[in-house]
Every structure is written in structure tokens, then in C-alpha cells.
Amino acid sequence: MVGKRHLRTGQPFVTAAPEAPPSCPLCGRPIVPGPTSDEHHLVPRSQGGKDTQLVHRICHRKIHATFSEKELARRFHSWAALRAHPEIADFVAWVATKPPEYWDRTIRPRRRR
């Protein structure tokens, strides 16, 4: 029935091109949906943040292993500020050589909230 409507209006039936997968705002690699992706609050929820963005799980763990929630809320609440930090910059250079599905379970937070 949908095809007939398109034919009656004279407009050709066009299928939409598949969308490119989203890219990680930290490392820039494509994000594969599934267990290797997480949502990250730029400002932690405990500090009043609400907005989230999809990132790789390994990138998310590195952010929280490096910074406390107060540091994230006060100084590192933008992707540019995170990428400018020397430890994160070294991590991004290293993880850029890995496939998008890569996940290392060893990265854990050094300190608690």
C-alpha cells in the first residue's frame, strides 16, 4: 500500500542510505553498538549533570580512572578539555591504533568518588 501511494504521487520510491555509526567524542573511532559502548555524563550526575553522550567503554573507564567526579564537574566538563589533559592525550594516541570493538578490562578507577 505504501508503494502505491508513492506511485500515485509520481515520486519514485527511494530507500534511505544506512547511517554511518556515531563516532566517539574522545577518541574519534566509530562506536559499535553493544557491550563496548557506554553513556557518559560530561558533568557527573552527582554534580548535577543530565546530558549524556555515547562513548567507548574503554574511553569511559579511562576518564573515570583519571579524574574524580568533582574534577570532571569543575575543570573537565568538555571534550576539548578532556583531550587536552596529557594523560588522556597519551591514551587517545594509544587507543587510536585499536579496532572499534576493543575493550580492556584492566582499566579501573584509581580512587573512589
JOMO-V5771 format. One record per pair of residues at least 12 apart in sequence whose C-alpha atoms are under 10 Angstrom apart, sorted by the first residue. I is the first residue (numbers start at 1). J is the second residue. D is the distance in whole Angstrom. If there is no record, write none. Layout:
# JOMO-V5771
I/J/D
I/J/D
This chain:
# JOMO-V5771
21/33/8
22/54/8
22/55/9
23/54/8
23/55/8
23/56/9
23/100/10
24/37/9
24/53/9
24/54/7
24/55/5
24/56/6
24/59/9
24/100/9
25/53/8
25/54/8
25/55/7
25/56/9
25/59/10
25/78/10
25/79/7
25/80/9
25/83/9
26/54/10
26/55/7
26/56/9
26/59/7
26/60/9
26/63/9
26/78/10
26/79/6
26/80/8
26/82/8
26/83/7
26/88/9
26/89/9
26/91/10
26/92/7
27/55/9
27/56/9
27/59/8
27/79/10
27/83/8
27/88/10
27/89/9
27/91/9
27/92/5
27/93/8
27/94/10
27/95/7
27/96/7
28/55/9
28/56/10
28/92/9
28/95/10
28/96/8
28/100/10
29/55/9
29/56/9
29/92/10
29/95/9
29/96/7
29/97/10
29/98/9
29/99/8
29/100/6
29/101/10
30/55/9
30/56/9
30/99/9
30/100/6
30/101/9
31/54/8
31/55/7
31/56/6
31/57/10
31/99/10
31/100/6
31/101/8
32/55/10
32/56/8
32/100/7
32/101/6
32/102/10
33/54/9
33/56/9
33/101/9
34/56/10
34/57/10
34/101/9
35/56/9
35/57/8
35/101/9
35/103/9
36/55/9
36/56/6
36/57/5
36/58/8
36/59/10
36/100/8
36/101/6
36/102/7
36/103/6
36/104/10
37/54/7
37/55/6
37/56/4
37/57/5
37/58/8
37/59/9
37/60/8
37/100/10
37/101/9
37/103/9
38/52/10
38/53/8
38/54/6
38/55/5
38/56/6
38/57/5
38/58/9
38/59/9
38/60/7
38/61/9
39/51/9
39/52/6
39/53/5
39/54/4
39/55/6
39/56/8
39/57/8
39/60/8
40/52/5
40/53/5
40/54/6
40/55/7
40/56/9
40/57/9
40/59/10
40/60/7
40/61/10
40/63/9
40/64/10
41/53/7
41/54/9
41/60/10
41/72/9
41/73/10
41/77/9
42/69/10
42/72/7
42/73/7
42/76/8
42/77/5
42/78/7
42/79/8
42/82/10
43/69/8
43/70/9
43/71/9
43/72/6
43/73/5
43/74/8
43/75/10
43/76/8
43/77/6
43/78/9
44/68/10
44/69/6
44/70/8
44/71/10
44/72/7
44/73/6
44/77/9
45/69/9
45/73/9
46/69/8
46/70/9
46/73/9
46/113/10
47/69/7
47/70/7
47/72/9
47/73/6
47/74/9
48/73/9
49/73/8
49/77/10
56/100/8
56/101/8
56/102/9
56/103/8
57/101/9
57/102/9
57/103/7
57/104/9
57/105/10
58/95/9
58/101/10
58/102/8
58/103/6
58/104/6
58/105/8
58/106/9
58/107/8
58/108/10
59/88/9
59/91/8
59/92/8
59/95/8
59/103/9
59/107/10
60/107/10
61/103/10
61/104/10
61/105/9
61/106/10
61/107/6
61/108/7
61/109/7
62/87/9
62/88/8
62/91/8
62/92/10
62/107/7
62/108/8
62/109/8
63/76/10
63/82/8
63/87/10
63/88/8
63/91/10
63/107/10
63/108/10
63/109/9
64/107/10
64/108/8
64/109/6
64/110/9
64/111/9
64/112/9
64/113/9
65/107/7
65/108/6
65/109/4
65/110/6
65/111/7
65/112/9
66/85/10
66/87/8
66/88/8
66/107/10
66/108/9
66/109/7
66/110/7
66/111/8
67/82/10
67/109/8
67/110/9
67/111/8
67/112/10
67/113/9
68/109/9
68/110/9
68/111/7
68/112/7
68/113/6
69/112/9
69/113/6
70/113/8
